[in-house]
């Protein structure tokens, strides 16, 4: 089922000057058997933008919620339409006066854990409302490319909202960075749309708005990082960030230090597109605590995030769930498990703090 939502307001409005895309970034383009790179040479604008964030005040700390249960997984499709921002012309696409964001939402569902994902299954509200993870995909792919990881998160008790970004995904007009700077606003718009679902929607009220993380891979890691840390694009509702596969210097935009927002940055020491020495050096110089810098040994750009059964994928799956449990579900002891997860497999990864 597809539900269309038209919005007349945007929680986060990002006004940027200059061209889209980003500098020195090799993006993932996927065929059935391979991935290739498409490099953008245009930097993100560095001029200070105007950001408007509306966030309800939080007066009490969120209490701990369940971390020891595995859920069945449901999935529901939405189309969110932002009528206040435009989509750029691209290739044969003439542009549009709105931004259309097909969004897949995975969530804890009723039924037996471990089975296949069920479309439009009834949500399991026993331990809800649940934390929300906004997931941002990479270049020339859609959220379907990461379905296995997103399902793992949902089975662990998270609502995962994964939009398909116009143009960055390859549609309409072919993959391009022509309006990449607009994806930050897209991500915040989708957060707002999911949090405020109403009108009798089956998922109304399933998200705890006090517990929101941003996660992303490749181009999407910069989108997630932006929602947590960039001056242009910070969304105050985002409580933690998972950035996967790349060099955060590619954001090419001023970041805010010392925010107290936890970040887990996962890097691959054999990344085809972002030299690992540059990535880890930037982290050590620029990320402030609380930070977790997870370096995957003998790993490349895609398999650790997309291929169940791959040893790196299994480690990433467990470490990210432990990180989310620690930062969103109010179980700080779970953050110690991130260290334990990595220490148990020194052949696969190294963790820096």
Steps between C-alpha positions, in 0.01 A plus 500: 500500500628847413378798699563844352565782743520858383664743739475875496768555763849361549657444838852560370551749219850514354580800279828441319672689223725354234499168319407161636713191533817464702870501449720199445226250578468168318145371524357151474312397188366146505436246229381147582856380547721801553543853623665784314603852592369834380703791631360847555743791475260770618531587871217554742448871559690636797291813552305499825140402427180585679368215712161494672431216741179457697540251783260437790672565834619193689443533872581149622763243416377207295479186717668175394304279262533134400826384343483123543216415264501418129193597299327397183547768234234684307551737209278776368546730200426872499542788262571829675473813286662825612315778319728774633822398320588422141672217314767615257502431127717198425576328169168467316305590817380864488484545876200525733347750738494241780721226641355148496652257748392135477579362844508145628444455872609182680362448851451247781189298412277241660579139418790262537850645489733371235244461224479689174418870498126557472350791306259709706520266799345625823763679710601346830420771753590298810838671547425815303516772408835416343806705405520622141803457272505716187709316240664677204607290200803545275547606138292334225333252736179491701426379854426153358875456458537508881183306590683230696661749739184708539301187586757410766448838664121466491519150649702648787219742584545802275280675248716560192392762246695485174413756231601479135662834422413663170781491243764366742325164469512508119143618448382719344746571221791283613724504806656840560606737777314788337294572813686295757488787750120458516525147638571633849164675503343189351625291791360736763173525309462122506569494875220751549265308271549170682482648848174678420316222315131539570160453348464145623825379342595158644840634615363809674672543836754223451801737512643653817601850388752525786707219347614571143825405324630573152694232313635478146743334259737662247331822382243424766758504777556870436123559511485325839808687622343825384187446707715453807791736452507735200425868558285502188279209579487400866167362620470534877281191520788273394653346813766278341662437161628193316718590200615210281770472231681817415693810594296753696722776363297457181223702665710807414285707734562641849418253778411569860739352756433399857127447458489189719322312221638145481635389162603158374710536185569174317782501244649239267877471478473386135232748398522544123377858508627663820859431608485368854801695635328826410170390655642396836733800516205738455303321772783517750544871435137609478257264673449577867383259771281308528640338186553144382730454198455148368753392237419184306808294405530375141157642421377692198222754442183289462493141641519591872167683472302287255594130514369280785742221579797719417705515819534876485125539444426292809737712708354826364148375571577416862713807572244741356217342700706520820581864422133582442399316817751706695419838351124479433360240739670640811718195561852650517642161596430393142770738381752278678379221274620692195851465641436134581362430153818630340740353753357154428601528133836679473540337160200699376517841664665751729324757719632846583354742751 
